[in-house]
Amino acid sequence: MESRLLPEERRRRIVQILERSGSATVSAIAKILGVSISTVRNDLNFLESQGLIYRTHGGAVAKERFSPIYQKSISPFSNLKHRIARKAVTFVEPGNVIFVDSGSTALIFIEELIRSGIECHVITNSLYIINALVDVEHMPVHVMGGEFRKRTMNFLDPEPDLEKYRIAKAFMGVSAFDKEGTYVSNLFEARFKRFVMEAAKEVFVLADSSKYGKISASFIKNWSEKDTLICDKNVQIKHARVIEAR
């Protein structure tokens, strides 16, 4: 038997579910509310028509998840990330073609870069970065495609076509690093980042010291001479330079 919630209350609760969890499937929402799948589908279509959510295949995503403000609000170590981002901006030169990775530090970096007024070309796979640059006239954006990952809000192609780009500098995020190299939790993401880092003339890894020595499943690559780690502390790594963001 279906719940006797009025449509307005039911839809309000759906929005609350999505805002709390970021996304949800039709079947999960139906189970929580005690209504049919067809009822949930109709409600989701209505909510999307009102601009309150985004529909996905099999479910929906909270609209706030597409906002850079949301990504920043869930970011730990915010002060350290701002220090790292501000330091990273000093390495961008006018006219550079740069790749900007997904992640909260990369988002803070792009906002600092926008404030700097430096004219450059940005290549990215992050929906958050794209949204942040929508109204920025002096920074053309090139988007790399692939499978859209709803949890991280980025596009991921394990074999990206990078030959058409001449990336001067890549500003990368990682899940973990140690004196040997860099890591992320997902094998396909590691492969994607490796392609980008190998294609770029210079690589800047933006990572706070909480990630040093942290265990993460997938190895990206060893440090090399073209790599620079920008960190809040002067940690020890091999074959690359470390710049402390003060």
PATORVEX-328197 format. One record per residue (C-alpha): residue number from 1; residue in one letter; y, z, x. Coordinates in nm, 2 decimals, m for minus. Last residue first. Layout:
BEGIN
<NUM; 'a'; <Y; Z; X>>
...
//
This chain:
BEGIN
<246; 'r'; <2.91; 0.33; 5.34>>
<245; 'a'; <2.67; 0.05; 5.31>>
<244; 'e'; <2.45; 0.06; 5.62>>
<243; 'i'; <2.36; m0.27; 5.77>>
<242; 'v'; <2.01; m0.32; 5.90>>
<241; 'r'; <1.92; m0.62; 6.12>>
<240; 'a'; <1.58; m0.79; 6.11>>
<239; 'h'; <1.29; m0.81; 6.36>>
<238; 'k'; <1.13; m0.47; 6.26>>
<237; 'i'; <1.27; m0.20; 6.02>>
<236; 'q'; <1.41; 0.14; 6.08>>
<235; 'v'; <1.64; 0.29; 5.81>>
<234; 'n'; <2.02; 0.31; 5.85>>
<233; 'k'; <2.10; 0.45; 5.51>>
<232; 'd'; <2.26; 0.32; 5.19>>
<231; 'c'; <2.09; m0.02; 5.25>>
<230; 'i'; <2.18; m0.38; 5.32>>
<229; 'l'; <1.88; m0.53; 5.49>>
<228; 't'; <1.95; m0.85; 5.67>>
<227; 'd'; <1.70; m1.13; 5.73>>
<226; 'k'; <1.74; m1.44; 5.95>>
<225; 'e'; <1.55; m1.27; 6.23>>
<224; 's'; <1.24; m1.21; 6.02>>
<223; 'w'; <1.10; m0.92; 5.81>>
<222; 'n'; <0.75; m0.98; 5.68>>
<221; 'k'; <0.70; m1.13; 5.34>>
<220; 'i'; <0.65; m1.07; 4.97>>
<219; 'f'; <0.36; m0.82; 4.96>>
<218; 's'; <0.23; m0.73; 4.61>>
<217; 'a'; <0.12; m0.39; 4.50>>
<216; 's'; <0.41; m0.16; 4.56>>
<215; 'i'; <0.40; 0.18; 4.74>>
<214; 'k'; <0.74; 0.32; 4.84>>
<213; 'g'; <0.80; 0.34; 5.21>>
<212; 'y'; <1.17; 0.27; 5.17>>
<211; 'k'; <1.25; 0.22; 4.80>>
<210; 's'; <1.46; 0.54; 4.77>>
<209; 's'; <1.67; 0.40; 5.06>>
<208; 'd'; <1.86; 0.16; 4.84>>
<207; 'a'; <1.78; m0.21; 4.84>>
<206; 'l'; <1.98; m0.53; 4.86>>
<205; 'v'; <1.79; m0.77; 5.08>>
<204; 'f'; <2.02; m1.03; 5.23>>
<203; 'v'; <1.86; m1.36; 5.34>>
<202; 'e'; <2.02; m1.63; 5.55>>
<201; 'k'; <1.93; m2.00; 5.57>>
<200; 'a'; <1.76; m1.98; 5.23>>
<199; 'a'; <1.43; m2.17; 5.17>>
<198; 'e'; <1.20; m1.90; 5.31>>
<197; 'm'; <1.37; m1.63; 5.10>>
<196; 'v'; <1.34; m1.85; 4.78>>
<195; 'f'; <0.98; m1.93; 4.83>>
<194; 'r'; <0.89; m1.57; 4.91>>
<193; 'k'; <1.08; m1.45; 4.60>>
<192; 'f'; <0.86; m1.68; 4.38>>
<191; 'r'; <0.54; m1.57; 4.55>>
<190; 'a'; <0.62; m1.20; 4.51>>
<189; 'e'; <0.71; m1.26; 4.14>>
<188; 'f'; <0.37; m1.42; 4.09>>
<187; 'l'; <0.19; m1.13; 4.25>>
<186; 'n'; <0.38; m0.86; 4.06>>
<185; 's'; <0.48; m0.51; 4.18>>
<184; 'v'; <0.72; m0.62; 4.45>>
<183; 'y'; <0.72; m0.58; 4.83>>
<182; 't'; <0.92; m0.63; 5.15>>
<181; 'g'; <0.83; m0.62; 5.52>>
<180; 'e'; <0.71; m0.44; 5.83>>
<179; 'k'; <0.94; m0.14; 5.86>>
<178; 'd'; <0.90; m0.06; 5.49>>
<177; 'f'; <1.01; m0.21; 5.16>>
<176; 'a'; <0.98; m0.15; 4.79>>
<175; 's'; <1.06; m0.30; 4.45>>
<174; 'v'; <1.27; m0.58; 4.59>>
<173; 'g'; <1.61; m0.74; 4.51>>
<172; 'm'; <1.74; m1.05; 4.69>>
<171; 'f'; <2.08; m1.20; 4.78>>
<170; 'a'; <2.00; m1.54; 4.92>>
<169; 'k'; <2.25; m1.72; 5.15>>
<168; 'a'; <2.31; m2.08; 5.24>>
<167; 'i'; <2.08; m2.22; 4.97>>
<166; 'r'; <2.07; m2.60; 5.00>>
<165; 'y'; <1.92; m2.68; 4.66>>
<164; 'k'; <1.74; m3.00; 4.56>>
<163; 'e'; <1.43; m2.90; 4.76>>
<162; 'l'; <1.39; m2.57; 4.58>>
<161; 'd'; <1.14; m2.67; 4.32>>
<160; 'p'; <0.98; m2.33; 4.23>>
<159; 'e'; <0.61; m2.27; 4.27>>
<158; 'p'; <0.55; m1.92; 4.12>>
<157; 'd'; <0.81; m2.00; 3.86>>
<156; 'l'; <0.97; m1.69; 3.70>>
<155; 'f'; <1.26; m1.68; 3.46>>
<154; 'n'; <1.43; m1.34; 3.41>>
<153; 'm'; <1.48; m1.08; 3.14>>
<152; 't'; <1.27; m0.82; 3.32>>
<151; 'r'; <1.05; m0.72; 3.02>>
<150; 'k'; <1.09; m1.06; 2.84>>
<149; 'r'; <0.96; m1.26; 3.14>>
<148; 'f'; <1.06; m1.63; 3.07>>
<147; 'e'; <0.81; m1.86; 3.24>>
<146; 'g'; <0.99; m2.11; 3.46>>
<145; 'g'; <1.34; m2.23; 3.51>>
<144; 'm'; <1.60; m2.19; 3.79>>
<143; 'v'; <1.96; m2.19; 3.65>>
<142; 'h'; <2.25; m2.34; 3.84>>
<141; 'v'; <2.59; m2.16; 3.78>>
<140; 'p'; <2.94; m2.28; 3.88>>
<139; 'm'; <3.16; m1.99; 4.00>>
<138; 'h'; <3.53; m2.06; 3.96>>
<137; 'e'; <3.53; m2.07; 3.58>>
<136; 'v'; <3.38; m1.73; 3.52>>
<135; 'd'; <3.33; m1.71; 3.14>>
<134; 'v'; <2.95; m1.72; 3.13>>
<133; 'l'; <2.90; m1.56; 3.47>>
<132; 'a'; <2.78; m1.22; 3.35>>
<131; 'n'; <2.55; m1.39; 3.09>>
<130; 'i'; <2.38; m1.60; 3.36>>
<129; 'i'; <2.34; m1.29; 3.58>>
<128; 'y'; <2.17; m1.10; 3.30>>
<127; 'l'; <1.95; m1.40; 3.22>>
<126; 's'; <1.82; m1.39; 3.58>>
<125; 'n'; <1.67; m1.70; 3.76>>
<124; 't'; <1.98; m1.76; 3.97>>
<123; 'i'; <2.17; m2.02; 4.17>>
<122; 'v'; <2.54; m1.94; 4.22>>
<121; 'h'; <2.80; m2.18; 4.36>>
<120; 'c'; <3.10; m2.02; 4.53>>
<119; 'e'; <3.47; m1.94; 4.48>>
<118; 'i'; <3.56; m1.59; 4.59>>
<117; 'g'; <3.77; m1.41; 4.33>>
<116; 's'; <3.65; m1.07; 4.46>>
<115; 'r'; <3.61; m0.94; 4.10>>
<114; 'i'; <3.34; m1.20; 4.04>>
<113; 'l'; <3.16; m1.09; 4.36>>
<112; 'e'; <3.17; m0.73; 4.25>>
<111; 'e'; <3.01; m0.83; 3.91>>
<110; 'i'; <2.76; m1.04; 4.10>>
<109; 'f'; <2.66; m0.75; 4.32>>
<108; 'i'; <2.62; m0.51; 4.02>>
<107; 'l'; <2.38; m0.76; 3.87>>
<106; 'a'; <2.19; m0.79; 4.20>>
<105; 't'; <2.16; m0.42; 4.21>>
<104; 's'; <2.02; m0.41; 3.86>>
<103; 'g'; <1.76; m0.67; 3.91>>
<102; 's'; <1.73; m1.05; 3.92>>
<101; 'd'; <1.80; m1.25; 4.23>>
<100; 'v'; <2.13; m1.42; 4.33>>
<99; 'f'; <2.09; m1.75; 4.52>>
<98; 'i'; <2.40; m1.86; 4.71>>
<97; 'v'; <2.57; m2.19; 4.77>>
<96; 'n'; <2.88; m2.10; 4.98>>
<95; 'g'; <3.21; m2.26; 4.91>>
<94; 'p'; <3.42; m1.96; 4.99>>
<93; 'e'; <3.22; m1.71; 5.20>>
<92; 'v'; <2.99; m1.44; 5.09>>
<91; 'f'; <2.90; m1.18; 5.35>>
<90; 't'; <3.16; m0.93; 5.23>>
<89; 'v'; <3.00; m0.93; 4.88>>
<88; 'a'; <2.69; m0.75; 5.03>>
<87; 'k'; <2.90; m0.45; 5.12>>
<86; 'r'; <3.03; m0.41; 4.77>>
<85; 'a'; <2.68; m0.45; 4.63>>
<84; 'i'; <2.53; m0.18; 4.86>>
<83; 'r'; <2.81; 0.07; 4.77>>
<82; 'h'; <2.76; m0.01; 4.40>>
<81; 'k'; <2.39; 0.03; 4.43>>
<80; 'l'; <2.43; 0.37; 4.59>>
<79; 'n'; <2.65; 0.49; 4.30>>
<78; 's'; <2.41; 0.36; 4.04>>
<77; 'f'; <2.11; 0.54; 4.18>>
<76; 'p'; <1.92; 0.47; 3.85>>
<75; 's'; <1.99; 0.16; 3.64>>
<74; 'i'; <1.93; 0.19; 3.26>>
<73; 's'; <2.30; 0.15; 3.18>>
<72; 'k'; <2.35; m0.13; 3.42>>
<71; 'q'; <2.09; m0.35; 3.24>>
<70; 'y'; <2.24; m0.27; 2.91>>
<69; 'i'; <2.59; m0.36; 3.02>>
<68; 'p'; <2.46; m0.69; 3.14>>
<67; 's'; <2.39; m0.78; 2.78>>
<66; 'f'; <2.07; m0.96; 2.68>>
<65; 'r'; <1.89; m0.63; 2.62>>
<64; 'e'; <2.16; m0.54; 2.37>>
<63; 'k'; <2.03; m0.80; 2.12>>
<62; 'a'; <1.70; m0.61; 2.08>>
<61; 'v'; <1.41; m0.84; 2.12>>
<60; 'a'; <1.18; m0.98; 1.85>>
<59; 'g'; <0.81; m1.05; 1.77>>
<58; 'g'; <0.54; m1.31; 1.78>>
<57; 'h'; <0.73; m1.58; 1.96>>
<56; 't'; <1.07; m1.43; 2.01>>
<55; 'r'; <1.35; m1.36; 1.76>>
<54; 'y'; <1.68; m1.22; 1.89>>
<53; 'i'; <1.85; m0.93; 1.71>>
<52; 'l'; <2.17; m0.84; 1.51>>
<51; 'g'; <2.33; m1.18; 1.48>>
<50; 'q'; <2.31; m1.18; 1.10>>
<49; 's'; <2.06; m1.47; 1.10>>
<48; 'e'; <1.86; m1.28; 1.35>>
<47; 'l'; <1.84; m0.98; 1.11>>
<46; 'f'; <1.73; m1.21; 0.82>>
<45; 'n'; <1.45; m1.37; 1.03>>
<44; 'l'; <1.34; m1.03; 1.15>>
<43; 'd'; <1.32; m0.91; 0.79>>
<42; 'n'; <1.12; m1.21; 0.67>>
<41; 'r'; <0.88; m1.17; 0.96>>
<40; 'v'; <0.85; m0.79; 0.88>>
<39; 't'; <0.76; m0.86; 0.52>>
<38; 's'; <0.51; m1.13; 0.62>>
<37; 'i'; <0.34; m0.88; 0.86>>
<36; 's'; <0.30; m0.63; 0.57>>
<35; 'v'; <0.46; m0.29; 0.56>>
<34; 'g'; <0.37; 0.06; 0.69>>
<33; 'l'; <0.68; 0.09; 0.89>>
<32; 'i'; <0.51; 0.16; 1.23>>
<31; 'k'; <0.22; m0.08; 1.16>>
<30; 'a'; <0.45; m0.36; 1.05>>
<29; 'i'; <0.66; m0.31; 1.36>>
<28; 'a'; <0.36; m0.33; 1.59>>
<27; 's'; <0.23; m0.64; 1.41>>
<26; 'v'; <0.56; m0.82; 1.44>>
<25; 't'; <0.57; m0.75; 1.82>>
<24; 'a'; <0.83; m0.52; 1.97>>
<23; 's'; <1.12; m0.54; 2.22>>
<22; 'g'; <1.37; m0.32; 2.40>>
<21; 's'; <1.18; 0.00; 2.31>>
<20; 'r'; <1.46; 0.21; 2.15>>
<19; 'e'; <1.69; m0.07; 2.05>>
<18; 'l'; <1.40; m0.26; 1.90>>
<17; 'i'; <1.28; 0.04; 1.69>>
<16; 'q'; <1.64; 0.11; 1.58>>
<15; 'v'; <1.68; m0.25; 1.47>>
<14; 'i'; <1.36; m0.23; 1.27>>
<13; 'r'; <1.48; 0.10; 1.12>>
<12; 'r'; <1.80; m0.06; 0.99>>
<11; 'r'; <1.59; m0.35; 0.85>>
<10; 'r'; <1.37; m0.10; 0.65>>
<9; 'e'; <1.68; 0.09; 0.53>>
<8; 'e'; <1.84; m0.23; 0.40>>
<7; 'p'; <1.52; m0.36; 0.25>>
<6; 'l'; <1.46; m0.03; 0.05>>
<5; 'l'; <1.17; 0.17; 0.18>>
<4; 'r'; <0.87; 0.19; m0.06>>
<3; 's'; <0.61; 0.15; 0.22>>
<2; 'e'; <0.34; m0.10; 0.14>>
<1; 'm'; <0.00; 0.00; 0.00>>
//
